[in-house]
Amino acid sequence: MYLTGNAKGVGADHVARLRRVLFALDIAKVADDMDEPGMRLHPLKGELSGFWSVSVSGNWRVIFRFIGTDVELCDYLDYH
C-alpha cells in the first residue's frame, strides 16, 4: 500500500489511518517519533523483541523495527 497506493487486502475503515501511520513511519528516525496521541506506541516482547507497535484500529496494529534511522520489517496485522 505504501509503495503503490493499492489498498487491496486492507479493511476500508483502516485505509486512512494506515496511510497516516505509514507517513509518520516514513519521516520517523527513532521509535519515539511515533509516540503521538492515539498511536499507543509500545515495544514488543518475546519473539518480537526489538519491534515496536502502533494501533490502527481494534486489534489491528502496525509493527516495525528500526535499523539505525530506517524502518524495516514493517507489517500490518491482527494482534490477537
Backbone torsions as a table, in degrees:
resi	resn	phi	psi	omega
1	MET	NA	-40.8	-177.4
2	TYR	-63.9	-45.0	-175.6
3	LEU	-78.4	-37.8	-172.8
4	THR	-106.8	-19.2	-174.7
5	GLY	84.4	-4.8	-179.4
6	ASN	-76.1	119.5	-178.0
7	ALA	-98.8	15.5	178.7
8	LYS	-58.1	132.4	-179.7
9	GLY	91.3	-4.5	179.3
10	VAL	-108.8	132.2	177.4
11	GLY	-56.2	134.3	-177.2
12	ALA	-55.1	-33.4	-179.6
13	ASP	-76.3	-6.0	179.6
14	HIS	-104.7	-13.3	-171.1
15	VAL	-58.1	-51.3	-176.9
16	ALA	-62.1	-45.7	-179.6
17	ARG	-64.7	-43.1	-179.9
18	LEU	-63.0	-38.5	176.4
19	ARG	-62.9	-40.8	177.9
20	ARG	-63.3	-42.2	179.0
21	VAL	-63.2	-46.6	-178.7
22	LEU	-64.3	-38.5	176.2
23	PHE	-62.6	-44.5	179.4
24	ALA	-62.7	-39.6	177.7
25	LEU	-64.4	-34.9	-178.9
26	ASP	-62.9	-34.5	-178.0
27	ILE	-98.0	-10.7	-179.6
28	ALA	-68.6	143.9	176.9
29	LYS	-112.5	-22.7	176.4
30	VAL	-142.4	160.0	-177.6
31	ALA	-56.3	-39.2	-178.7
32	ASP	-60.6	-20.4	175.5
33	ASP	-64.0	-19.0	179.9
34	MET	-90.9	1.5	-177.6
35	ASP	-82.6	68.9	179.7
36	GLU	-107.1	157.4	179.6
37	PRO	-54.7	131.9	177.5
38	GLY	87.6	-14.1	-178.8
39	MET	-76.1	-28.9	-178.4
40	ARG	53.4	51.1	178.6
41	LEU	-62.0	133.9	172.7
42	HIS	-157.7	149.4	177.7
43	PRO	-76.3	149.1	177.7
44	LEU	-95.1	161.9	-177.0
45	LYS	-123.0	177.5	175.3
46	GLY	66.4	-134.7	-178.3
47	GLU	-60.0	-24.7	-178.5
48	LEU	-102.4	18.9	176.7
49	SER	-56.3	135.9	-176.8
50	GLY	99.7	-15.4	176.5
51	PHE	-96.0	159.5	175.9
52	TRP	-121.4	160.0	-179.1
53	SER	-134.0	141.3	169.4
54	VAL	-129.0	151.4	-175.9
55	SER	-81.6	140.0	170.3
56	VAL	-105.2	-57.6	178.9
57	SER	-171.0	134.5	179.2
58	GLY	54.4	-125.6	178.7
59	ASN	-83.4	-4.6	-176.0
60	TRP	-82.2	132.0	-177.2
61	ARG	-135.2	159.9	165.6
62	VAL	-110.0	125.8	175.1
63	ILE	-111.6	151.2	-175.6
64	PHE	-162.3	165.1	169.8
65	ARG	-140.6	158.4	178.5
66	PHE	-103.4	139.9	166.4
67	ILE	-118.8	108.3	-171.4
68	GLY	65.3	-123.3	178.6
69	THR	-105.6	13.1	-178.7
70	ASP	-109.6	138.5	174.6
71	VAL	-80.8	136.2	173.2
72	GLU	-139.0	161.8	178.4
73	LEU	53.5	53.6	178.1
74	CYS	-85.9	135.4	-179.6
75	ASP	-143.5	149.7	177.4
76	TYR	-111.4	119.4	-173.6
77	LEU	-150.5	160.3	174.5
78	ASP	-84.1	114.1	-170.6
79	TYR	-62.4	-32.6	-174.8
80	HIS	-122.1	NA	NA
